[in-house]
Amino acid sequence: MEKTFNLTRREDGIAILTMDVPGETMNTLRAEFGPEINEVLAEIKADNSIKGLVIISGKKDSFVAGADISMLDACQSAADAKQLSQQGHVVFNELESLKIPVIAAINGACLGGGLELALACHQRVCSLNSKTVMGVPEVQLGLLPGTGGTQRLPRLVGITAALDMMLTGKHLRPKQALKMGLVDDMVPESILLETAVEMALKGKRSAKKVKKSFVTRILEGTPPGRNIIFDQAGKQVEKKTHGNYPAPAKIIDCVRQGMAKGITKGLEVEANHFAELVASKESEALRSLFFATTEMKKETGAGDVEPREVHKVMVLGGGLMGGGIASVTTTKAKIPARVKDISEKGLSNALSYAYKLLDKKVKRRHMTPAVRDNLMSLMTTTTEYKGIKDADIVVEAVFEDLNLKHQMVKDVERECGENTIFASNTSSLPISQIAEAASRPENVIGLHYFSPVEKMPLVEVIAHEKTSAETIATTVAFARKQGKTPIVVQDGAGFYVNRILALYMNEAAELLLEGKSVEHLDKALVKFGFPVGPMTLLDEVGIDVGAKISPILESELGERFKAPAAFNKLLADDRKGRKNGKGFYLYGSKAKQRFKKKAKLVDESVYGVLGLTPTPDSSSDAKDVAQRCVVQMLNEAVRCLEEGIIASPRDGDIGAIFGIGFPPFLGGPFHYIDSMGASELVLLLEDYQAKYGDRFKPCERLKEMVENEQTFFE
């Protein structure tokens, strides 16, 4: 059996411990490594000729990417998870207690358990490799650093900095890590090992003192000051999570108790909290999301069919969507993109949009001006069909007008190659209708991005019945290169994400017309777990956009998609949302003036436009408000699965979470239905159906599940 840890000795007395998990591209920590690590540590202790130890990775661009998450799913109970944490404590404590200096030589990803391993070393040096990042992202899986990280990190970099890292899960670049004292040095990759050896030869040294502000020193240096830090952190966490995520509060408690009662007590608390979190339904849901996205990265979306290489892209339309699509194509995928628009102004806007996004990175020192300019050179523009004959894929991002899209299809087939893919960014029109104008319908596909393109991770790849498997596979691979998570959905009005979102938004509008205030609606759904409420979302997306989509969905899918009268009244008053500074909320100078007076930011005049007087907000009905909107989404998600619009519950969960911010801690609509029970959902829907009408009628698949006692996942 191949070893994971290989110990070699140098003539100068420094031993090199190389971690290289056989058969894997990245190192991860696993429970079964315990005996081998103990054997190596015993060997080091017994050899008096070893004067220092350097720990390095045998993998390219990867130190240790973290712990193997699958071993957490193997835990049968919280006691099993606690034992895992305690085993890690024993190993890292033993490493830390070695009499010789131990240096971590970090190149590439050093995350989670990998950083905890580095923290147990006496010093750390990292490479300047662009792929070198450090962090403790466990909170994103509903967990906390469980092998000493909650105790060693605050003692090394300070409580405030450590909490910031653990509560956000953010990654640090080498310069940031050096500045905060996380590493002792950073050097080019070519001299990383030699630098680590030199550090070991100098013997054990205490960590560098990090420069802190006077206020930070006072707060972190006294028990009352530390209590202020912990209390403020707790308030910020509650404000952000609304109590839906238990991990952040437990992280704060680990640090609080460890700093007050010592590291031994802190490690005990850490193991207990880690075990509770592993067993929690929130972490289980977040881990299922991690496994689902990891699994999807291996799929082409078209079985065994291999994608064609994409060397050049054309984008039709220089608006916000077109500019965003061109930007992620050049900056993420590093593929040349040619933007076509009918006006020079549109092209100028697209270039400006892409430049501003890159320039932000330059200002934050995440990118050099030279790199920015090289990436910008990949984007070219034209007002005519020139320089596009060799385009492998054309992404259309023009208005939702079927005749216009038909013209685009004809133009592309006339000007481009016979294998050029025509991908429409339509948000509602069926792709089969767009393909009616094509002489090569097998090349026509939907590629639905979400706004803003550079931030939203999801993209829907929509195949109509004539789309070829190669077109699907190539489009999926292209979207993945853009940094997106693609899900393949079948053709139909609204596809999947906008379809389930439409009923959710319609129900929020119905509640508004019943007298619920804008603020109350938004707060109720944010409390439920959405990143923003439905009224805020409608303002951001555009009230006019929602109004255009609704008639299409109603004509294609039926009466339940009929939009409430609110939309017509709002548009009659020229309320489009943020885009024209007039919607449910105040924008511009009015918002600033009202904010200074600490008044609500809601534009109170909207109630007059709708002809209603909002009832006083009641926290007691917030749950019902959220429930009415959410069950509509759940019911329609199951209907989409029933009709074959989505291929699996897994894809439905990913689409809802990444596309519209469905609460990740619930695992997605299908995981949530399993946790609440299909029978409970059907009862709720039938109760609402009796009160409000047939738009709440449970779909047949749900009723069958209740009858057969089925779930979506094992």
C-alpha positions, 0 to 999 in steps of 0.5 A, a space after each residue: 500500500 502506497 504511503 501518504 506521508 513520506 519522510 526524507 532526511 537531509 544532511 543538514 539535519 532537517 527532515 522533509 515530510 511530504 504529504 501526497 495522497 495516492 491517486 488524488 489530484 489534491 490532498 485531503 485529510 482523512 481519519 484513516 491517515 491517523 495510524 500512519 501519522 502517529 507512526 511518522 511522529 514516533 519516528 521523528 521523536 526517536 531520531 535525535 539527528 533530526 534538528 527540524 521538520 518541514 511539512 510540504 505537499 507533493 501535489 502541484 498547486 495544492 497544500 491541503 484542500 481540507 478534510 474529506 467531507 465524505 467522512 462526516 457523512 459516514 458518522 452514525 452519530 454526534 459521538 462519532 463526529 466528536 471522536 473525529 475532532 478529538 483524534 485531530 486534536 491529539 495528532 495536531 497537539 503532538 505535532 505542536 509539542 515537538 521539541 524541534 522547529 516545525 515549518 509548514 511550506 504552503 503552496 496552493 490551496 491551504 484550506 480548512 483542516 489544511 490550515 489547521 495543520 499549518 497552524 499546529 506548526 511553529 512557523 509558516 511560509 507560503 509561495 507567491 503562486 496565484 493559486 496559493 490561498 488560505 482560509 477556514 471555510 467550514 462555516 459554508 458547510 454549516 460547520 466550524 474548524 474542528 481540529 484546533 482552528 478555533 483556538 490556534 487562529 485567534 492566538 496567532 492573528 488576534 480575535 477580531 481577525 480570526 472571527 472575521 476569517 471563520 465567520 465568513 469563510 473567506 480566502 486570503 492571498 499571500 500578501 494578506 496572510 503575511 500582513 495579518 501574521 498568518 504566515 511568517 514569510 512569502 517567497 517565490 515557489 522556486 525557493 519555497 522549500 529552501 526558505 522553509 529549511 532555512 527557517 527550521 535551521 534557525 530553531 524555534 522562534 516565537 510568532 511575529 507580533 502583528 501590528 494592531 490598532 490601539 482600540 483593537 489592543 485594548 479590546 482584545 487585551 482585557 476580559 471586558 474588551 473581549 466580551 464587547 467583541 464577542 457580543 458585537 460579533 453575535 449581534 452581527 451574526 444574528 442580523 445576517 443569519 436570522 438564527 437560521 445557521 447555528 455554526 456562526 454562534 458556536 464559532 464565537 462561543 468556542 473562541 470566547 470560552 477558549 480565551 477565557 478558560 484556556 486552550 484545553 477547555 477551548 478544544 473540549 468546547 470545539 469538539 462538542 460544538 463540532 459534533 452537534 453541527 455535523 449532526 445538524 440538519 442545516 449542515 447536512 443540507 449544506 453538505 448535500 449541496 457541496 456533493 451535488 455541485 461536485 458531482 455536476 462538475 463531472 457531467 457533460 449534460 448529454 451523457 457520454 457525448 464530448 463537447 467541442 472546444 470553444 475558441 471564439 464567442 460572439 455576443 449579440 447585444 451590448 446591454 447589461 446582460 450582453 456586457 456581463 456575458 462578454 465580461 465573464 467570457 473574457 475574464 473567467 473563460 479567457 476566450 475572445 468575445 466579439 460584441 455586436 450591437 446596432 449602436 456605438 453607444 451600446 458597444 461603449 457601454 459593454 466595454 465600460 461595464 467589463 472595464 469597471 469590473 476588472 478595474 475594481 480588482 486592480 484597485 483592490 490589488 487582486 490584479 495588475 493593470 497589465 493583466 486587466 488590459 490583456 483581458 480587455 484586449 480579448 473583447 472586441 466590438 462591431 456594429 455589423 456582422 464582421 469578424 464572426 465567421 469563425 465564432 463557435 458559439 453566438 450568445 444572443 442577449 437582445 429584447 424579449 421579442 420573438 420576431 427579433 430573435 428569429 431575425 438574429 437566428 437567420 443572420 447568424 446562420 447566414 454569417 457564421 459556420 455550419 456548426 456555430 451554436 446559437 444560444 439564446 439568453 431568453 428568460 421566458 420564450 420557449 426555445 422551440 419557438 426561437 428555433 422555428 426560424 432556423 435551418 439548423 435547429 440542432 444548433 439552437 439552444 437556450 443559455 439563460 443567465 441571471 442578473 447581474 451575470 458576474 455575480 449570479 452562479 447559475 445558468 440554465 442550459 435549455 434544450 428543445 427537442 431538436 437540439 443535438 447532444 453535442 450542442 448541449 455538451 459544448 454549451 454546458 462546458 462553455 458555461 462551466 468555463 465562465 465560472 457558472 454552475 449549469 443545469 440542463 432543463 427542457 424547453 418550456 415557458 419560463 423554463 425552471 427557475 423563472 417558472 417557480 419564481 413567478 408564482 412566488 412573486 405573484 403570491 407576494 403581490 397578492 399579499 400586498 394587495 391584501 394590505 401587507 406592507 412592502 417592508 413586512 413582506 420583505 422581512 418575512 421572506 428574509 427571515 425565512 432565509 432568502 437573501 432579499 425579499 420579493 419586493 426588493 427583488 422585483 425592484 432589482 429585476 425590474 417591475 416591467 420585466 416581471 410584467 412582460 413574463 407573466 402573460 407568456 407564462 399564463 398563455 403557455 401554462 394556464 390560469 394559475 400564472 395570471 398576474 395580480 392587478 398590481 403590476 398594471 397599476 405600477 407600470 401605469 405610474 411608470 414604476 419599473 424599479 431601481 432602473 428608473 429610480 421608481 418602484 417599491 423603494 426610494 432611490 437617489 437623493 430622496 432615499 438619502 434624505 429619508 435615511 438621514 431622518 431614519 425613516 423607512 426607505 419604502 416609497 409610501 406613495 406606492 400604496 396610493 398607486 395601488 389603492 390600498 392602506 397597509 395594515 399594521 405589521 404583525 410578527 405573528 403572521 410573518 410565518 404564514 406570509 412566508 409560507 404562502 409564497 414558498 409553498 407555491 414555489 415548492 408545488 411548481 418545482 415538483 410540477 417541473 419535475 413531473 413534466 420533465 423540465 428538470 432531470 432530477 430533484 438534485 438539479 431542482 435544488 441547485 437551480 433554486 439555490 443558485 438561481 434565486 437564493 432559495 435558503 441553502 440551509 434548507 437544501 433546496 425545494 426538494 430537500 425541504 419537502 422531504 424534511 417537512 414531509 410531502 403529506 404536510 405540504 399537500 395539507 397546506 396547499 389544500 388548506 390554501 386552495 380552500 381559502 384562496 382558490 385553485 392556484 394552490 391545487 397540489 400537483 399530481 406527483 405530490 399526491 402520489 408521493 403521499 399515497 405511496 409514502 415516497 421521498 425525493 432522496 433516500 
